[in-house]
Amino acid sequence: MYGRCDQSQVDKEIGSSVSHTNIPTQSKTRHNREEQGTTAAQLPEETSRPLNPTNPGPRPGRHRRPMTAPNTPREKRAKIKKVLITTLTVLLILGILAIAAYFIKNLIESKYFFCTRSVKFIPLDKTCDGHIDCAGAEDEITCMTTFKVNTTFPVRLQSNDQVLQVYSPDSGWRTVCADDWTQAHTQTACTQLGYTMKPTSKNILVSSLMSPMKTGPFTAVRPGTSNTPIQQATADRSVCNSGSVVSLSCSDCGKVGPEHRIVGGTDTSIDHWPWQVSLQRSGQHTCGGSLVSPRWVVTAAHCFTGNNRELRQWAVVSGQTNIITLGGSSVDRVIVNGDYNAETNDYDIALMRLTRPITVSDIRRPVCLPPKDYIITAGTYMTVTGWGYQRENGAVSDILQEANVPLIAQSACSSYTLYGSAITNRMLCAGFPEGKVDACQGDSGGPLVHITESNWNLVGVVSWGVGCARKGKPGVYSNVEMMLNWIQTVIEKHP
């Protein structure tokens, strides 16, 4: 039943509604106040707050992130490709600039010497000429030197048996008995001889020696002299009480794995001939050489004639089958035999000292120096290696070459049919009567080696010849055995 509502009840309900909901009643109560008078005074004051407020807008200073469509996989790949192309282009340009700078530097250094203190260039032919052209004499400091030997190096290994001998001015050469010999003596003697790596010794019966050595003279070490130079640590003996003498193996030199152009040669690998090095002047292969210790290289004296005397021009590249011009070792000494004669090529030998020793490995390993009276008979095959011309007036080979050539008797090589009096005792010849196989330009200074048991020995250094591989004109090599005294003295005096 519907009835009329009491006004007070209405007011009560309205007030209750306002107090519970706290909702402004501007629009709903305005006509009530006009009609009801005093009752309207009891209602809340009007407010501008909206009845149904919406969500608040963004706060000042904060903005919504604009909505964009995500990149598609195709667009992402295109973007990555663009970055890669840009990066590769930059690297290519930098590489080209670096290579250009390297060749420009080498070109300049091949013709000029830069004086760092006086900041100027001088022609290379003004370096190492005895006249100071740079402040602080820079142009005369780092130069090739010569060295003559007028003494006898007091320790040597004799014959293919590597028998130890010592020298004194009073007694001459004496063979060292195995009496009281120790490993410490082995270390001392090998240190005197140069390169030392895992030195060992063994005893050889006197009765098995070559005839001239069987009867002495002998010497033996005194007790308590293990650190004394061997020639000073010994006393003469008429016989060896032990019946044996000392044989030394001072290093792991000349050892390579199983064996598997030089004109008429064949391609080879550096791990077959790990002592072979390339001597490079201003970035150009000029000569070959042989490591005889981690720091010393044997080569030819004629490689340093003319404008080739300034050390900073030179680098030694080791451990490479192919010719490269990067990563070579710098050189702090070049010492040429003081008896070298450029006209006759006699005493054609030199030593280069690396600024830092190489690390011995399968591709970098010294070759053995031969003992005194190293016996090789005529016709014995030896191996010559290098990157020299593959034909006369040709070009340098990119790949290391090897060739086997037989030894020619000294009497035959010095006969009038071959080279006559041009051959001295400091030279030996190797090759074929018909030619065809020979060392050539660019091989100069490189090794001629021969193997005994498992060790390769440096027998010769590529020196000279008439043409390359010509009939009746074999290659001529510096005889290393005849210059052992000079080699060992230089190494001892320039540690």
Secondary structure, DSSP 8 states (H G I E B T S, - for coil): ------HHHHHHHHHHHHHHH----HHHHHHHHHHHTHHHHTS-----S-SS-------TT-----------HHHHHHHHHHHHHHHHHHHHHHHHHHHHHHHHHHHHHTTEEEETTTTEEEEGGGTTSSS--SGGGHHHHSB-EEE---S--SEEEETTTTEEEEEETTTEEEEEB-TT--HHHHHHHHHHHS--SS-EEEEEEGGGS-HHHHT--EEEE-TT-TTS-GGGSEEEESS-TTSEEEEEE-SSTT--S-----BT-EE--TTTSTTEEEEEETTEEEEEEEESSSSEEEE-GGGG-TT--BGGGEEEEES-SB---SS-EEEEEEEEETT-BTTTTBT--EEEEESS-----SSS---B---BT----TT-EEEEEES-BSSTT--B-SB-EEEEEEEE-HHHHTSTTTTGGG--TTEEEES-TT--SB--TT-TT-EEEEEETTEEEEEEEEEE-SSSSBTTB-EEEEETGGGHHHHHHHHHH--
